[in-house]
């Protein structure tokens, strides 16, 4: 028996000796590194399995040569950058924030866009179906979750009608998020000429397992001219046909749709090797509205800037009047916590609207572990119990706003592929702020006194979530 025990001990030590350098060399944030080290040292076999599945980023992403169309668009984009610095600064956007936006994607905000906010699921899917039915050349769709329910069938059938008209249909689904929908569900669409592909297929035997790095984006581009993005996935719950759910999508028309198309083309290239970067999918788009907008993508391949996280952090730190945020999953990293605290301490009206219950309880408890320090700094926190607020929005000073797929959590900022649209427009910000106030009127304020009364068991649960926060 002693020989067996000695053998297991040696094996444990071998796992620790081999795996710890790998964990350290990844150069993750210190909290995540420490959490993985503790898991591997205390339970080597489970730690090894968990790290293999969730702890490594072994992605070797295909990168297209951005022939873009960029050569054709570059002169106009340079003019837009100069124009944006002048007009938007005059409109109240801090010049330093504009300078940052230009570094993040080499383009900066683009004018001439028209935006329609789609708050109700039925209205959003009706607008999406109408755009599909009007399509003439191509439809590009990318979703994290696609459910094989009534809403999923409704949208599939709309794509089927388009494909039968001769429209090119490309649908890209995340292999984990859309695991419940089988390929047979789309067989009729494929037989009609549509393409349905999976992003980062899960293969435990592959060095690019990718289980921990999922494509959380929600992007639709029709004919290269009309785009949709936001926080809605495809399913009955997002259409408002199931449990109470508050969500948000935006229909965008104008030059910034090229950025949505660029993101889709890159992800399609990663999944299939097909390069769509040609003029057939990037038509000239005239300015049709008054909104300045910018699409930012981020993900595991964006380690240099982490564009969405960086711009949100900068906007919060530069805020002078108010910062209002809605997020369903709140597990902030230290920079975001500090940005929110210092903004509130400077007298900025900082408010967070969070869910009172969640489909991910551990994430909910982890997020609540941050409430005390935020409340102490003067941040106002409200929880919505009557519905799940799934929209991910932020408005800053009534001029800068954003919506998209990124939650205010470490998974969105560092692990998942995300896409957000940033608006530099007072009218869009005002519309989002009106929606925010309506939700706040139905929410419950979290107070310092109320937090003092929570049970020891609840604090322990939150503490456990806090320890695991870097891994969530």
Secondary structure, 3 states (H helix, E strand, C coil): CHHHHHHHHHHHHHHHHHHHHHHHHCCCCHHHHHHHHHHHHHCHHHHHHHHHHHHCCCCCCCCCCCCHHHHHHHHHHHHHHHHHHHHHHHCCCCHHHHHHHHHHHCCCCEEEEEEEEECCHHHHHHHHHHHHHHCCCEEEEEECCECCCHHHHHHHHHHHHHHHCCCEEEEEEECCCCCCCCHHHHHHHHHCCCEEEEECCCCCCCCCCCCCCCECCCEEEECCCEEEEECCCECCCCCCCCCCEECCEEEEECCCHHHHHHHHHHHHHHHHCCCCCCCCCCCCCCCCCCEEEEEEEECCCCCCCCHHHHHHHHHHHHCCCEEEEECCCEECCHHHHHHHHHHHHCCCEEEEEEECCCCCHHHHHHHHCCHHHHHHCCCEEEEECCCEECCCEEEECCCEEEEECCCEEHHHHHHCEEEEEEEECHHHHHHHHHHHHHHHHCCEEECHHHHHCCCHHHHHHHHHHHHHHHHC
